[in-house]
């Protein structure tokens, strides 16, 4: 269950509020969305998961294989 207000989201991991000011969130987070299809036990369901950075780090620390990480060399794109 997701509770979303006009100015915040709640982290699914810890329940902490992720605050938004002037249409910009004050911290980054993972927004995972999955439309389940055939051959799953969740066929026809749409899931959404929000994780703050701390909960993401905690979750990925439990994985057998870590996420693939690539460094960005350009942070802004003009044009």
mmJSON file of the N, C-alpha and C atoms, coordinates in Angstrom:
{"data_MODEL":{"atom_site":{
"group_PDB":["ATOM","ATOM","ATOM","ATOM","ATOM","ATOM","ATOM","ATOM","ATOM","ATOM","ATOM","ATOM","ATOM","ATOM","ATOM","ATOM","ATOM","ATOM","ATOM","ATOM","ATOM","ATOM","ATOM","ATOM","ATOM","ATOM","ATOM","ATOM","ATOM","ATOM","ATOM","ATOM","ATOM","ATOM","ATOM","ATOM","ATOM","ATOM","ATOM","ATOM","ATOM","ATOM","ATOM","ATOM","ATOM","ATOM","ATOM","ATOM","ATOM","ATOM","ATOM","ATOM","ATOM","ATOM","ATOM","ATOM","ATOM","ATOM","ATOM","ATOM","ATOM","ATOM","ATOM","ATOM","ATOM","ATOM","ATOM","ATOM","ATOM","ATOM","ATOM","ATOM","ATOM","ATOM","ATOM","ATOM","ATOM","ATOM","ATOM","ATOM","ATOM","ATOM","ATOM","ATOM","ATOM","ATOM","ATOM","ATOM","ATOM","ATOM","ATOM","ATOM","ATOM","ATOM","ATOM","ATOM","ATOM","ATOM","ATOM","ATOM","ATOM","ATOM","ATOM","ATOM","ATOM","ATOM","ATOM","ATOM","ATOM","ATOM","ATOM","ATOM","ATOM","ATOM","ATOM","ATOM","ATOM","ATOM","ATOM","ATOM","ATOM","ATOM","ATOM","ATOM","ATOM","ATOM","ATOM","ATOM","ATOM","ATOM","ATOM","ATOM","ATOM","ATOM","ATOM","ATOM","ATOM","ATOM","ATOM","ATOM","ATOM","ATOM","ATOM","ATOM","ATOM","ATOM","ATOM","ATOM","ATOM","ATOM","ATOM","ATOM","ATOM","ATOM","ATOM","ATOM","ATOM","ATOM","ATOM","ATOM","ATOM","ATOM","ATOM","ATOM","ATOM","ATOM","ATOM","ATOM","ATOM","ATOM","ATOM","ATOM","ATOM","ATOM","ATOM","ATOM","ATOM","ATOM","ATOM","ATOM","ATOM","ATOM","ATOM","ATOM","ATOM","ATOM","ATOM","ATOM","ATOM","ATOM","ATOM","ATOM","ATOM","ATOM","ATOM","ATOM","ATOM","ATOM","ATOM","ATOM","ATOM","ATOM","ATOM","ATOM","ATOM","ATOM","ATOM","ATOM","ATOM","ATOM","ATOM","ATOM","ATOM","ATOM","ATOM","ATOM","ATOM","ATOM","ATOM","ATOM","ATOM","ATOM","ATOM","ATOM","ATOM","ATOM","ATOM","ATOM","ATOM","ATOM","ATOM","ATOM","ATOM","ATOM","ATOM","ATOM","ATOM"],
"id":[1,2,3,4,5,6,7,8,9,10,11,12,13,14,15,16,17,18,19,20,21,22,23,24,25,26,27,28,29,30,31,32,33,34,35,36,37,38,39,40,41,42,43,44,45,46,47,48,49,50,51,52,53,54,55,56,57,58,59,60,61,62,63,64,65,66,67,68,69,70,71,72,73,74,75,76,77,78,79,80,81,82,83,84,85,86,87,88,89,90,91,92,93,94,95,96,97,98,99,100,101,102,103,104,105,106,107,108,109,110,111,112,113,114,115,116,117,118,119,120,121,122,123,124,125,126,127,128,129,130,131,132,133,134,135,136,137,138,139,140,141,142,143,144,145,146,147,148,149,150,151,152,153,154,155,156,157,158,159,160,161,162,163,164,165,166,167,168,169,170,171,172,173,174,175,176,177,178,179,180,181,182,183,184,185,186,187,188,189,190,191,192,193,194,195,196,197,198,199,200,201,202,203,204,205,206,207,208,209,210,211,212,213,214,215,216,217,218,219,220,221,222,223,224,225,226,227,228,229,230,231,232,233,234,235,236,237],
"type_symbol":["N","C","C","N","C","C","N","C","C","N","C","C","N","C","C","N","C","C","N","C","C","N","C","C","N","C","C","N","C","C","N","C","C","N","C","C","N","C","C","N","C","C","N","C","C","N","C","C","N","C","C","N","C","C","N","C","C","N","C","C","N","C","C","N","C","C","N","C","C","N","C","C","N","C","C","N","C","C","N","C","C","N","C","C","N","C","C","N","C","C","N","C","C","N","C","C","N","C","C","N","C","C","N","C","C","N","C","C","N","C","C","N","C","C","N","C","C","N","C","C","N","C","C","N","C","C","N","C","C","N","C","C","N","C","C","N","C","C","N","C","C","N","C","C","N","C","C","N","C","C","N","C","C","N","C","C","N","C","C","N","C","C","N","C","C","N","C","C","N","C","C","N","C","C","N","C","C","N","C","C","N","C","C","N","C","C","N","C","C","N","C","C","N","C","C","N","C","C","N","C","C","N","C","C","N","C","C","N","C","C","N","C","C","N","C","C","N","C","C","N","C","C","N","C","C","N","C","C","N","C","C","N","C","C","N","C","C"],
"label_atom_id":["N","CA","C","N","CA","C","N","CA","C","N","CA","C","N","CA","C","N","CA","C","N","CA","C","N","CA","C","N","CA","C","N","CA","C","N","CA","C","N","CA","C","N","CA","C","N","CA","C","N","CA","C","N","CA","C","N","CA","C","N","CA","C","N","CA","C","N","CA","C","N","CA","C","N","CA","C","N","CA","C","N","CA","C","N","CA","C","N","CA","C","N","CA","C","N","CA","C","N","CA","C","N","CA","C","N","CA","C","N","CA","C","N","CA","C","N","CA","C","N","CA","C","N","CA","C","N","CA","C","N","CA","C","N","CA","C","N","CA","C","N","CA","C","N","CA","C","N","CA","C","N","CA","C","N","CA","C","N","CA","C","N","CA","C","N","CA","C","N","CA","C","N","CA","C","N","CA","C","N","CA","C","N","CA","C","N","CA","C","N","CA","C","N","CA","C","N","CA","C","N","CA","C","N","CA","C","N","CA","C","N","CA","C","N","CA","C","N","CA","C","N","CA","C","N","CA","C","N","CA","C","N","CA","C","N","CA","C","N","CA","C","N","CA","C","N","CA","C","N","CA","C","N","CA","C","N","CA","C","N","CA","C","N","CA","C","N","CA","C","N","CA","C","N","CA","C"],
"label_alt_id":[null,null,null,null,null,null,null,null,null,null,null,null,null,null,null,null,null,null,null,null,null,null,null,null,null,null,null,null,null,null,null,null,null,null,null,null,null,null,null,null,null,null,null,null,null,null,null,null,null,null,null,null,null,null,null,null,null,null,null,null,null,null,null,null,null,null,null,null,null,null,null,null,null,null,null,null,null,null,null,null,null,null,null,null,null,null,null,null,null,null,null,null,null,null,null,null,null,null,null,null,null,null,null,null,null,null,null,null,null,null,null,null,null,null,null,null,null,null,null,null,null,null,null,null,null,null,null,null,null,null,null,null,null,null,null,null,null,null,null,null,null,null,null,null,null,null,null,null,null,null,null,null,null,null,null,null,null,null,null,null,null,null,null,null,null,null,null,null,null,null,null,null,null,null,null,null,null,null,null,null,null,null,null,null,null,null,null,null,null,null,null,null,null,null,null,null,null,null,null,null,null,null,null,null,null,null,null,null,null,null,null,null,null,null,null,null,null,null,null,null,null,null,null,null,null,null,null,null,null,null,null,null,null,null,null,null,null],
"label_comp_id":["UNK","UNK","UNK","UNK","UNK","UNK","UNK","UNK","UNK","UNK","UNK","UNK","UNK","UNK","UNK","UNK","UNK","UNK","UNK","UNK","UNK","UNK","UNK","UNK","UNK","UNK","UNK","UNK","UNK","UNK","UNK","UNK","UNK","UNK","UNK","UNK","UNK","UNK","UNK","UNK","UNK","UNK","UNK","UNK","UNK","UNK","UNK","UNK","UNK","UNK","UNK","UNK","UNK","UNK","UNK","UNK","UNK","UNK","UNK","UNK","UNK","UNK","UNK","UNK","UNK","UNK","UNK","UNK","UNK","UNK","UNK","UNK","UNK","UNK","UNK","UNK","UNK","UNK","UNK","UNK","UNK","UNK","UNK","UNK","UNK","UNK","UNK","UNK","UNK","UNK","UNK","UNK","UNK","UNK","UNK","UNK","UNK","UNK","UNK","UNK","UNK","UNK","UNK","UNK","UNK","UNK","UNK","UNK","UNK","UNK","UNK","UNK","UNK","UNK","UNK","UNK","UNK","UNK","UNK","UNK","UNK","UNK","UNK","UNK","UNK","UNK","UNK","UNK","UNK","UNK","UNK","UNK","UNK","UNK","UNK","UNK","UNK","UNK","UNK","UNK","UNK","UNK","UNK","UNK","UNK","UNK","UNK","UNK","UNK","UNK","UNK","UNK","UNK","UNK","UNK","UNK","UNK","UNK","UNK","UNK","UNK","UNK","UNK","UNK","UNK","UNK","UNK","UNK","UNK","UNK","UNK","UNK","UNK","UNK","UNK","UNK","UNK","UNK","UNK","UNK","UNK","UNK","UNK","UNK","UNK","UNK","UNK","UNK","UNK","UNK","UNK","UNK","UNK","UNK","UNK","UNK","UNK","UNK","UNK","UNK","UNK","UNK","UNK","UNK","UNK","UNK","UNK","UNK","UNK","UNK","UNK","UNK","UNK","UNK","UNK","UNK","UNK","UNK","UNK","UNK","UNK","UNK","UNK","UNK","UNK","UNK","UNK","UNK","UNK","UNK","UNK","UNK","UNK","UNK","UNK","UNK","UNK"],
"label_asym_id":["A","A","A","A","A","A","A","A","A","A","A","A","A","A","A","A","A","A","A","A","A","A","A","A","A","A","A","A","A","A","A","A","A","A","A","A","A","A","A","A","A","A","A","A","A","A","A","A","A","A","A","A","A","A","A","A","A","A","A","A","A","A","A","A","A","A","A","A","A","A","A","A","A","A","A","A","A","A","A","A","A","A","A","A","A","A","A","A","A","A","A","A","A","A","A","A","A","A","A","A","A","A","A","A","A","A","A","A","A","A","A","A","A","A","A","A","A","A","A","A","A","A","A","A","A","A","A","A","A","A","A","A","A","A","A","A","A","A","A","A","A","A","A","A","A","A","A","A","A","A","A","A","A","A","A","A","A","A","A","A","A","A","A","A","A","A","A","A","A","A","A","A","A","A","A","A","A","A","A","A","A","A","A","A","A","A","A","A","A","A","A","A","A","A","A","A","A","A","A","A","A","A","A","A","A","A","A","A","A","A","A","A","A","A","A","A","A","A","A","A","A","A","A","A","A","A","A","A","A","A","A","A","A","A","A","A","A"],
"label_entity_id":["1","1","1","1","1","1","1","1","1","1","1","1","1","1","1","1","1","1","1","1","1","1","1","1","1","1","1","1","1","1","1","1","1","1","1","1","1","1","1","1","1","1","1","1","1","1","1","1","1","1","1","1","1","1","1","1","1","1","1","1","1","1","1","1","1","1","1","1","1","1","1","1","1","1","1","1","1","1","1","1","1","1","1","1","1","1","1","1","1","1","1","1","1","1","1","1","1","1","1","1","1","1","1","1","1","1","1","1","1","1","1","1","1","1","1","1","1","1","1","1","1","1","1","1","1","1","1","1","1","1","1","1","1","1","1","1","1","1","1","1","1","1","1","1","1","1","1","1","1","1","1","1","1","1","1","1","1","1","1","1","1","1","1","1","1","1","1","1","1","1","1","1","1","1","1","1","1","1","1","1","1","1","1","1","1","1","1","1","1","1","1","1","1","1","1","1","1","1","1","1","1","1","1","1","1","1","1","1","1","1","1","1","1","1","1","1","1","1","1","1","1","1","1","1","1","1","1","1","1","1","1","1","1","1","1","1","1"],
"label_seq_id":[1,1,1,2,2,2,3,3,3,4,4,4,5,5,5,6,6,6,7,7,7,8,8,8,9,9,9,10,10,10,11,11,11,12,12,12,13,13,13,14,14,14,15,15,15,16,16,16,17,17,17,18,18,18,19,19,19,20,20,20,21,21,21,22,22,22,23,23,23,24,24,24,25,25,25,26,26,26,27,27,27,28,28,28,29,29,29,30,30,30,31,31,31,32,32,32,33,33,33,34,34,34,35,35,35,36,36,36,37,37,37,38,38,38,39,39,39,40,40,40,41,41,41,42,42,42,43,43,43,44,44,44,45,45,45,46,46,46,47,47,47,48,48,48,49,49,49,50,50,50,51,51,51,52,52,52,53,53,53,54,54,54,55,55,55,56,56,56,57,57,57,58,58,58,59,59,59,60,60,60,61,61,61,62,62,62,63,63,63,64,64,64,65,65,65,66,66,66,67,67,67,68,68,68,69,69,69,70,70,70,71,71,71,72,72,72,73,73,73,74,74,74,75,75,75,76,76,76,77,77,77,78,78,78,79,79,79],
"pdbx_PDB_ins_code":[null,null,null,null,null,null,null,null,null,null,null,null,null,null,null,null,null,null,null,null,null,null,null,null,null,null,null,null,null,null,null,null,null,null,null,null,null,null,null,null,null,null,null,null,null,null,null,null,null,null,null,null,null,null,null,null,null,null,null,null,null,null,null,null,null,null,null,null,null,null,null,null,null,null,null,null,null,null,null,null,null,null,null,null,null,null,null,null,null,null,null,null,null,null,null,null,null,null,null,null,null,null,null,null,null,null,null,null,null,null,null,null,null,null,null,null,null,null,null,null,null,null,null,null,null,null,null,null,null,null,null,null,null,null,null,null,null,null,null,null,null,null,null,null,null,null,null,null,null,null,null,null,null,null,null,null,null,null,null,null,null,null,null,null,null,null,null,null,null,null,null,null,null,null,null,null,null,null,null,null,null,null,null,null,null,null,null,null,null,null,null,null,null,null,null,null,null,null,null,null,null,null,null,null,null,null,null,null,null,null,null,null,null,null,null,null,null,null,null,null,null,null,null,null,null,null,null,null,null,null,null,null,null,null,null,null,null],
"Cartn_x":[0.846,0.0,0.888,0.598,1.393,0.569,1.137,0.51,1.366,0.764,1.474,0.69,1.398,0.757,1.328,0.802,1.267,2.732,3.224,4.577,5.533,5.14,6.051,5.668,6.617,6.413,6.871,6.439,6.898,7.754,8.904,9.785,9.108,9.049,8.464,9.313,10.6,11.483,11.369,11.459,11.481,10.279,9.488,8.309,8.594,9.863,10.248,9.703,9.34,8.842,9.983,9.785,10.714,10.055,10.627,10.008,10.263,9.223,9.31,9.022,9.895,9.703,9.881,8.96,9.019,9.159,8.404,8.372,9.681,10.592,11.874,12.043,12.37,12.614,13.965,14.046,15.266,16.303,15.955,16.906,16.482,17.428,17.128,16.601,15.917,15.32,15.137,14.882,14.601,13.089,12.624,11.209,11.097,10.743,10.675,9.227,8.951,7.593,7.657,6.705,6.663,5.231,4.997,3.712,3.885,3.274,3.403,2.57,3.107,2.434,2.225,2.033,1.807,2.977,2.698,3.686,4.22,3.478,3.823,2.613,2.848,1.743,1.036,1.521,0.961,0.41,0.023,-0.489,-1.561,-1.448,-2.329,-2.141,-1.21,-0.984,0.13,-0.002,1.039,1.564,2.866,3.481,4.369,4.451,5.356,6.027,7.326,8.126,9.037,8.987,9.863,10.837,12.134,13.145,14.063,14.261,15.257,16.645,17.664,19.01,19.496,19.204,19.625,18.979,17.684,16.986,17.466,17.767,18.333,19.661,20.529,21.826,21.648,20.702,20.432,19.937,19.01,18.46,19.516,20.273,21.277,22.409,22.612,23.614,23.216,21.943,21.456,21.502,21.725,21.69,22.939,22.78,23.916,24.803,24.187,24.921,24.578,25.577,25.293,24.788,24.138,23.692,24.889,24.683,25.712,25.774,26.962,27.137,28.049,27.596,28.393,28.453,29.62,29.788,29.371,28.685,28.324,29.482,29.837,30.9,30.338,29.096,28.449,27.151,27.013,25.836,24.758,25.11,24.132,24.136,22.96,22.842,22.158,22.788,22.214,21.795,20.578,20.135,19.105],
"Cartn_y":[-1.181,0.0,1.239,2.17,3.384,4.564,5.317,6.584,7.681,8.435,9.517,10.8,11.817,13.121,14.033,15.214,16.154,16.521,16.48,16.952,15.869,14.574,13.541,12.162,11.251,9.824,9.126,7.888,7.096,5.948,5.742,4.627,3.328,2.337,1.045,0.281,0.583,-0.135,0.306,1.596,2.102,2.974,3.362,4.186,5.667,6.044,7.454,8.273,9.528,10.452,10.979,10.965,11.583,12.894,13.992,15.313,15.925,16.55,17.257,18.729,19.582,21.03,21.609,22.462,23.093,22.045,20.953,19.86,19.097,19.248,18.534,17.809,16.505,15.763,16.148,16.263,16.701,15.599,14.379,13.276,12.317,11.526,10.594,9.283,8.508,7.249,6.343,5.07,4.092,4.009,4.103,3.972,2.768,1.622,0.372,0.063,-0.167,-0.497,-1.775,-2.654,-3.935,-4.279,-4.532,-5.05,-6.55,-7.313,-8.76,-9.329,-10.352,-10.948,-12.439,-13.083,-14.524,-15.25,-16.43,-17.316,-16.776,-15.894,-15.446,-15.66,-15.665,-15.777,-14.43,-13.4,-12.048,-11.534,-12.449,-12.095,-11.014,-9.999,-8.824,-7.79,-7.999,-7.015,-6.051,-4.795,-3.782,-3.427,-3.528,-3.235,-2.006,-1.225,-0.083,-0.115,0.153,0.093,1.312,2.06,3.217,2.875,3.068,2.827,4.036,4.51,5.559,4.936,5.751,5.24,4.279,4.551,3.649,2.275,2.233,0.947,0.216,0.945,0.336,-0.336,0.383,-0.185,-1.429,-1.379,-2.523,-3.722,-3.474,-4.545,-5.152,-4.319,-4.844,-5.554,-5.216,-5.92,-7.358,-7.696,-9.057,-9.939,-9.344,-10.087,-10.945,-12.106,-12.985,-12.326,-11.757,-11.031,-9.549,-8.689,-7.254,-6.657,-5.495,-4.837,-4.418,-4.369,-3.876,-2.368,-1.835,-0.393,0.169,1.227,1.941,3.401,4.008,5.415,6.29,7.379,8.375,9.362,9.69,10.662,12.049,12.102,13.375,13.446,14.467,14.586,15.46,16.33,17.203,16.997,17.048,16.943,18.209,18.883,20.107,19.83,20.259,20.134,19.145],
"Cartn_z":[0.0,0.0,0.0,-0.853,-0.963,-0.524,0.364,0.724,0.13,-0.754,-1.424,-1.227,-0.789,-0.657,-1.734,-1.816,-2.829,-2.634,-1.393,-1.127,-0.652,-0.684,-0.208,-0.721,-0.644,-0.864,0.404,0.604,1.742,1.236,1.873,1.542,1.98,1.082,1.425,2.43,2.515,3.419,4.872,5.101,6.479,6.816,5.808,6.042,6.16,5.999,6.125,4.969,5.27,4.256,3.408,2.096,1.157,0.734,1.194,1.058,-0.315,-0.857,-2.13,-1.88,-2.405,-2.33,-3.723,-4.128,-5.453,-6.558,-6.439,-7.417,-7.538,-6.565,-6.578,-5.243,-5.294,-4.058,-3.49,-2.177,-1.495,-1.4,-1.781,-1.82,-2.926,-3.39,-4.462,-3.89,-4.701,-4.262,-5.469,-5.207,-6.252,-6.422,-7.654,-7.983,-8.921,-8.366,-9.117,-9.455,-10.727,-11.177,-11.998,-11.744,-12.451,-12.82,-14.105,-14.584,-14.741,-13.853,-13.886,-15.016,-15.668,-16.805,-16.637,-17.744,-17.758,-17.105,-16.619,-16.011,-14.684,-14.048,-12.7,-11.805,-10.51,-9.557,-9.366,-10.011,-9.872,-11.2,-12.077,-13.395,-13.292,-14.1,-14.212,-13.104,-12.187,-11.116,-11.513,-11.092,-11.255,-9.87,-9.68,-8.39,-8.518,-7.438,-7.363,-6.001,-6.002,-4.788,-4.751,-3.654,-3.453,-2.331,-2.57,-1.538,-1.419,-0.183,0.053,-0.167,-0.231,-0.508,0.568,1.84,2.916,2.785,2.48,2.323,1.081,0.016,-1.186,-0.851,-0.122,0.261,1.129,2.051,2.922,2.1,1.183,0.357,-0.565,-1.255,-2.186,-1.451,-0.179,0.625,0.925,0.778,1.02,-0.223,-1.388,-2.639,-2.819,-3.432,-3.737,-4.789,-5.812,-6.842,-6.719,-6.564,-6.408,-7.71,-7.625,-8.857,-9.702,-10.997,-11.9,-11.767,-11.572,-11.365,-12.449,-13.077,-14.066,-13.656,-13.747,-13.397,-14.573,-14.284,-15.293,-15.42,-16.64,-16.842,-17.156,-17.658,-17.936,-17.133,-16.325,-15.488,-16.081,-16.996,-17.632,-19.134,-19.708,-21.153,-21.651,-22.587,-23.134,-24.576,-24.894,-26.274,-26.407],
"occupancy":[1.0,1.0,1.0,1.0,1.0,1.0,1.0,1.0,1.0,1.0,1.0,1.0,1.0,1.0,1.0,1.0,1.0,1.0,1.0,1.0,1.0,1.0,1.0,1.0,1.0,1.0,1.0,1.0,1.0,1.0,1.0,1.0,1.0,1.0,1.0,1.0,1.0,1.0,1.0,1.0,1.0,1.0,1.0,1.0,1.0,1.0,1.0,1.0,1.0,1.0,1.0,1.0,1.0,1.0,1.0,1.0,1.0,1.0,1.0,1.0,1.0,1.0,1.0,1.0,1.0,1.0,1.0,1.0,1.0,1.0,1.0,1.0,1.0,1.0,1.0,1.0,1.0,1.0,1.0,1.0,1.0,1.0,1.0,1.0,1.0,1.0,1.0,1.0,1.0,1.0,1.0,1.0,1.0,1.0,1.0,1.0,1.0,1.0,1.0,1.0,1.0,1.0,1.0,1.0,1.0,1.0,1.0,1.0,1.0,1.0,1.0,1.0,1.0,1.0,1.0,1.0,1.0,1.0,1.0,1.0,1.0,1.0,1.0,1.0,1.0,1.0,1.0,1.0,1.0,1.0,1.0,1.0,1.0,1.0,1.0,1.0,1.0,1.0,1.0,1.0,1.0,1.0,1.0,1.0,1.0,1.0,1.0,1.0,1.0,1.0,1.0,1.0,1.0,1.0,1.0,1.0,1.0,1.0,1.0,1.0,1.0,1.0,1.0,1.0,1.0,1.0,1.0,1.0,1.0,1.0,1.0,1.0,1.0,1.0,1.0,1.0,1.0,1.0,1.0,1.0,1.0,1.0,1.0,1.0,1.0,1.0,1.0,1.0,1.0,1.0,1.0,1.0,1.0,1.0,1.0,1.0,1.0,1.0,1.0,1.0,1.0,1.0,1.0,1.0,1.0,1.0,1.0,1.0,1.0,1.0,1.0,1.0,1.0,1.0,1.0,1.0,1.0,1.0,1.0,1.0,1.0,1.0,1.0,1.0,1.0,1.0,1.0,1.0,1.0,1.0,1.0,1.0,1.0,1.0,1.0,1.0,1.0],
"B_iso_or_equiv":[0.0,0.0,0.0,0.0,0.0,0.0,0.0,0.0,0.0,0.0,0.0,0.0,0.0,0.0,0.0,0.0,0.0,0.0,0.0,0.0,0.0,0.0,0.0,0.0,0.0,0.0,0.0,0.0,0.0,0.0,0.0,0.0,0.0,0.0,0.0,0.0,0.0,0.0,0.0,0.0,0.0,0.0,0.0,0.0,0.0,0.0,0.0,0.0,0.0,0.0,0.0,0.0,0.0,0.0,0.0,0.0,0.0,0.0,0.0,0.0,0.0,0.0,0.0,0.0,0.0,0.0,0.0,0.0,0.0,0.0,0.0,0.0,0.0,0.0,0.0,0.0,0.0,0.0,0.0,0.0,0.0,0.0,0.0,0.0,0.0,0.0,0.0,0.0,0.0,0.0,0.0,0.0,0.0,0.0,0.0,0.0,0.0,0.0,0.0,0.0,0.0,0.0,0.0,0.0,0.0,0.0,0.0,0.0,0.0,0.0,0.0,0.0,0.0,0.0,0.0,0.0,0.0,0.0,0.0,0.0,0.0,0.0,0.0,0.0,0.0,0.0,0.0,0.0,0.0,0.0,0.0,0.0,0.0,0.0,0.0,0.0,0.0,0.0,0.0,0.0,0.0,0.0,0.0,0.0,0.0,0.0,0.0,0.0,0.0,0.0,0.0,0.0,0.0,0.0,0.0,0.0,0.0,0.0,0.0,0.0,0.0,0.0,0.0,0.0,0.0,0.0,0.0,0.0,0.0,0.0,0.0,0.0,0.0,0.0,0.0,0.0,0.0,0.0,0.0,0.0,0.0,0.0,0.0,0.0,0.0,0.0,0.0,0.0,0.0,0.0,0.0,0.0,0.0,0.0,0.0,0.0,0.0,0.0,0.0,0.0,0.0,0.0,0.0,0.0,0.0,0.0,0.0,0.0,0.0,0.0,0.0,0.0,0.0,0.0,0.0,0.0,0.0,0.0,0.0,0.0,0.0,0.0,0.0,0.0,0.0,0.0,0.0,0.0,0.0,0.0,0.0,0.0,0.0,0.0,0.0,0.0,0.0],
"pdbx_formal_charge":[null,null,null,null,null,null,null,null,null,null,null,null,null,null,null,null,null,null,null,null,null,null,null,null,null,null,null,null,null,null,null,null,null,null,null,null,null,null,null,null,null,null,null,null,null,null,null,null,null,null,null,null,null,null,null,null,null,null,null,null,null,null,null,null,null,null,null,null,null,null,null,null,null,null,null,null,null,null,null,null,null,null,null,null,null,null,null,null,null,null,null,null,null,null,null,null,null,null,null,null,null,null,null,null,null,null,null,null,null,null,null,null,null,null,null,null,null,null,null,null,null,null,null,null,null,null,null,null,null,null,null,null,null,null,null,null,null,null,null,null,null,null,null,null,null,null,null,null,null,null,null,null,null,null,null,null,null,null,null,null,null,null,null,null,null,null,null,null,null,null,null,null,null,null,null,null,null,null,null,null,null,null,null,null,null,null,null,null,null,null,null,null,null,null,null,null,null,null,null,null,null,null,null,null,null,null,null,null,null,null,null,null,null,null,null,null,null,null,null,null,null,null,null,null,null,null,null,null,null,null,null,null,null,null,null,null,null],
"auth_seq_id":[1,1,1,2,2,2,3,3,3,4,4,4,5,5,5,6,6,6,7,7,7,8,8,8,9,9,9,10,10,10,11,11,11,12,12,12,13,13,13,14,14,14,15,15,15,16,16,16,17,17,17,18,18,18,19,19,19,20,20,20,21,21,21,22,22,22,23,23,23,24,24,24,25,25,25,26,26,26,27,27,27,28,28,28,29,29,29,30,30,30,31,31,31,32,32,32,33,33,33,34,34,34,35,35,35,36,36,36,37,37,37,38,38,38,39,39,39,40,40,40,41,41,41,42,42,42,43,43,43,44,44,44,45,45,45,46,46,46,47,47,47,48,48,48,49,49,49,50,50,50,51,51,51,52,52,52,53,53,53,54,54,54,55,55,55,56,56,56,57,57,57,58,58,58,59,59,59,60,60,60,61,61,61,62,62,62,63,63,63,64,64,64,65,65,65,66,66,66,67,67,67,68,68,68,69,69,69,70,70,70,71,71,71,72,72,72,73,73,73,74,74,74,75,75,75,76,76,76,77,77,77,78,78,78,79,79,79],
"auth_comp_id":["UNK","UNK","UNK","UNK","UNK","UNK","UNK","UNK","UNK","UNK","UNK","UNK","UNK","UNK","UNK","UNK","UNK","UNK","UNK","UNK","UNK","UNK","UNK","UNK","UNK","UNK","UNK","UNK","UNK","UNK","UNK","UNK","UNK","UNK","UNK","UNK","UNK","UNK","UNK","UNK","UNK","UNK","UNK","UNK","UNK","UNK","UNK","UNK","UNK","UNK","UNK","UNK","UNK","UNK","UNK","UNK","UNK","UNK","UNK","UNK","UNK","UNK","UNK","UNK","UNK","UNK","UNK","UNK","UNK","UNK","UNK","UNK","UNK","UNK","UNK","UNK","UNK","UNK","UNK","UNK","UNK","UNK","UNK","UNK","UNK","UNK","UNK","UNK","UNK","UNK","UNK","UNK","UNK","UNK","UNK","UNK","UNK","UNK","UNK","UNK","UNK","UNK","UNK","UNK","UNK","UNK","UNK","UNK","UNK","UNK","UNK","UNK","UNK","UNK","UNK","UNK","UNK","UNK","UNK","UNK","UNK","UNK","UNK","UNK","UNK","UNK","UNK","UNK","UNK","UNK","UNK","UNK","UNK","UNK","UNK","UNK","UNK","UNK","UNK","UNK","UNK","UNK","UNK","UNK","UNK","UNK","UNK","UNK","UNK","UNK","UNK","UNK","UNK","UNK","UNK","UNK","UNK","UNK","UNK","UNK","UNK","UNK","UNK","UNK","UNK","UNK","UNK","UNK","UNK","UNK","UNK","UNK","UNK","UNK","UNK","UNK","UNK","UNK","UNK","UNK","UNK","UNK","UNK","UNK","UNK","UNK","UNK","UNK","UNK","UNK","UNK","UNK","UNK","UNK","UNK","UNK","UNK","UNK","UNK","UNK","UNK","UNK","UNK","UNK","UNK","UNK","UNK","UNK","UNK","UNK","UNK","UNK","UNK","UNK","UNK","UNK","UNK","UNK","UNK","UNK","UNK","UNK","UNK","UNK","UNK","UNK","UNK","UNK","UNK","UNK","UNK","UNK","UNK","UNK","UNK","UNK","UNK"],
"auth_asym_id":["A","A","A","A","A","A","A","A","A","A","A","A","A","A","A","A","A","A","A","A","A","A","A","A","A","A","A","A","A","A","A","A","A","A","A","A","A","A","A","A","A","A","A","A","A","A","A","A","A","A","A","A","A","A","A","A","A","A","A","A","A","A","A","A","A","A","A","A","A","A","A","A","A","A","A","A","A","A","A","A","A","A","A","A","A","A","A","A","A","A","A","A","A","A","A","A","A","A","A","A","A","A","A","A","A","A","A","A","A","A","A","A","A","A","A","A","A","A","A","A","A","A","A","A","A","A","A","A","A","A","A","A","A","A","A","A","A","A","A","A","A","A","A","A","A","A","A","A","A","A","A","A","A","A","A","A","A","A","A","A","A","A","A","A","A","A","A","A","A","A","A","A","A","A","A","A","A","A","A","A","A","A","A","A","A","A","A","A","A","A","A","A","A","A","A","A","A","A","A","A","A","A","A","A","A","A","A","A","A","A","A","A","A","A","A","A","A","A","A","A","A","A","A","A","A","A","A","A","A","A","A","A","A","A","A","A","A"],
"auth_atom_id":["N","CA","C","N","CA","C","N","CA","C","N","CA","C","N","CA","C","N","CA","C","N","CA","C","N","CA","C","N","CA","C","N","CA","C","N","CA","C","N","CA","C","N","CA","C","N","CA","C","N","CA","C","N","CA","C","N","CA","C","N","CA","C","N","CA","C","N","CA","C","N","CA","C","N","CA","C","N","CA","C","N","CA","C","N","CA","C","N","CA","C","N","CA","C","N","CA","C","N","CA","C","N","CA","C","N","CA","C","N","CA","C","N","CA","C","N","CA","C","N","CA","C","N","CA","C","N","CA","C","N","CA","C","N","CA","C","N","CA","C","N","CA","C","N","CA","C","N","CA","C","N","CA","C","N","CA","C","N","CA","C","N","CA","C","N","CA","C","N","CA","C","N","CA","C","N","CA","C","N","CA","C","N","CA","C","N","CA","C","N","CA","C","N","CA","C","N","CA","C","N","CA","C","N","CA","C","N","CA","C","N","CA","C","N","CA","C","N","CA","C","N","CA","C","N","CA","C","N","CA","C","N","CA","C","N","CA","C","N","CA","C","N","CA","C","N","CA","C","N","CA","C","N","CA","C","N","CA","C","N","CA","C","N","CA","C","N","CA","C","N","CA","C","N","CA","C"],
"pdbx_PDB_model_num":[1,1,1,1,1,1,1,1,1,1,1,1,1,1,1,1,1,1,1,1,1,1,1,1,1,1,1,1,1,1,1,1,1,1,1,1,1,1,1,1,1,1,1,1,1,1,1,1,1,1,1,1,1,1,1,1,1,1,1,1,1,1,1,1,1,1,1,1,1,1,1,1,1,1,1,1,1,1,1,1,1,1,1,1,1,1,1,1,1,1,1,1,1,1,1,1,1,1,1,1,1,1,1,1,1,1,1,1,1,1,1,1,1,1,1,1,1,1,1,1,1,1,1,1,1,1,1,1,1,1,1,1,1,1,1,1,1,1,1,1,1,1,1,1,1,1,1,1,1,1,1,1,1,1,1,1,1,1,1,1,1,1,1,1,1,1,1,1,1,1,1,1,1,1,1,1,1,1,1,1,1,1,1,1,1,1,1,1,1,1,1,1,1,1,1,1,1,1,1,1,1,1,1,1,1,1,1,1,1,1,1,1,1,1,1,1,1,1,1,1,1,1,1,1,1,1,1,1,1,1,1,1,1,1,1,1,1]
}}}
